Amino acid sequence: MNVASHSNAEARPPATVRIRSLGRPDRFVYALLRAVPTWALWLLVILWTVPTGSLFLNSFRTRDAQRATGWWASFTEGGWTLDNYGDVLSSSRQTGGLAQALLNSFAIAIPATVIPIAIAAMAAYAFAWIPFRGREWLFIATVSLLALPNQVALLPLLQLFAGGAHWTVPGSGTVVTLFPDLNLAGTLTAVWLTHTAFAMPFAIFLLHNYISSLPDELFEAARIDGADHFTIFWRLVVPLSVPALAAFAIFQFLWTWNDYLIAITMIGANGANYPATIKIASLAGEFGLREHLLSAGAFVQAGVPMLVFFALQRYFVRGLLAGSVKS
């Protein structure tokens, strides 16, 4: 154990050597960041968390208390209550109904996260390690879809889900159905299908950078042992790609969980399928009579992505840096 730690210490260059190996702009930025005192960083952390903390304290205060005094008065006034959270999670339309909306958010976010990961991981492996004609051009075309604004495709997709796609042959009057009418308008399926389609180019790009950086020797040894592509992918690539998969899972889950535009466009007026974001937007009521419930609803909605982030945060930075450095 001591020999291994000693060899690792010898293999890693000292901090001064690593700094000197950087370029002049990098050394300047590094020195500038090191010059920032620790107390200044903690001050920024406190300033950043004050709005969130005040919102959290207000979520336990009554409507009259929120209107009468600021959040800091709650330390002296007391009177904290859980009624706001009870009203938010109740099934009453006049108060919250957020419990069903949270289930709808899960029904959207889970398939919209799992399906792109499964498909994009296989596509990224194919682009990285399976030689076929036109591979480079197909990868460029796939990644170039990142430049397409999602808002441009929302209404065409909604029309596709609601009525399908049909083409009339010129001169003959014959109508050819290019895409059938699936009657998905107003359903949760239309929402997570849209999220899946929009997430695929970024997922392929992110996972390709990581999978293509894996050592060639691993794949050569697996092929010598007689492993086919599926075995290499499932037994070798997937376990080694956990950091990149987890990083994309965090991104995708947060995007789909916090989405409002795609959900309101695809679901429309079908209030039974509203996710938590749409429900919170209308939580205050027409005349703001229930505005005191907004803080409680915001923390109920934000609790799930916070748990996901903290559970997978050890993979977050490793996944973001995936493929950026060759070992």
PENORGI-V944179 format. One record per run of one state. SS is the DSSP state (H for helix, E for strand, - for the rest). FROM is the first residue (numbers start at 1). LEN is the number of residues. Records with the same first field share a line. If there is no record, write none. Layout:
# PENORGI-V944179
SS=FROM-LEN, FROM-LEN
This chain:
# PENORGI-V944179
-=1-1, 12-3, 21-3, 35-3, 59-4, 69-2, 78-5, 90-8, 130-5, 148-2, 164-1, 169-6, 180-8, 212-4, 225-4, 241-1, 258-3, 268-3, 274-2, 282-9, 321-7
H=2-10, 15-6, 24-11, 38-21, 63-6, 71-7, 83-7, 98-32, 135-13, 150-14, 188-24, 216-9, 229-12, 242-16, 261-7, 271-3, 276-6, 291-30
E=165-4, 175-5
